[in-house]
């Protein structure tokens, strides 16, 4: 069987499936108390991408060491795990399997030139990727986040771009007023990305605290920003709003009751507003992400919730990085989406048709 030469550019899946790389990587995971299941969402990504995504758990030196060990055939005697693939008879010699190529972002330079775009949740995840793409395509970005540290890091990453950072809690009316003041008289587009997950509890177990917090950010915050920007858009007879919903807005198996209900509400906000303001030149759409690598982490406060949600995710497609969602969001935000209004775009790798 033709042996694959493993590098940092090889996908995580290629490493795990390789007779040399698999045991090495599994042994490393076992030492940290993890199994290969922990890497399932990122199987398609290059191994070196784990440096950024792992928040320090996979430093560059560790990737280099893995590549060196694979090249030397330094396979551990026992990986310490039971999840290694079963042994198979050697295959006939032939070409190595072709890896599916990674998607590469292609900027549309100047697409947002002369436009002011508000992006919430801009300090991390999908919000940061969206704000970054708008800025790199010539837009003036009002980058809103609850964290000063995350915003500072974002601004530093795009030195020279036209970014106005605003630390704000989008559920607070005073903070919303500050966002509008930072934007100025002309607001061309709004991306409502900020949101939080619930604790996967079904309705008989959900607490008032979880329900209120999830709705305050996911629904009230989204509504408040929309309410704030629409008057100016009406005056100009032009504008685009994109709300980030979720697969949980399309199905009942993706989260707990609070998050699911909140994202259904976001779809209601989107469709009602699209109908009301469409004749006035304002487009309002939503994007429903599927599995995405962000800083929003799921917690399970309910055994029933954990069992049912995990069962519903049996057909979950591979997770993507936030840049892929930013591509969908910026399409709808921009003039490229000129004839699209009131739609919920499922940007989910096909999960919604499974």
PyMOL commands that set and color helices and strands:
alter all, ss='L'
color gray80, all
select helices_A, chain A and resi 12-17+21-31+36-42+47-53+60-72+125-136+148-157+173-183+208-236+247-249+257-280+303-312+322-333+335-337+351-353
alter helices_A, ss='H'
color red, helices_A
select strands_A, chain A and resi 116-120+140-145+163-167+189-192+239-244+282-289+292-293+320-321+344-347
alter strands_A, ss='S'
color yellow, strands_A
deselect
rebuild
show_as cartoon
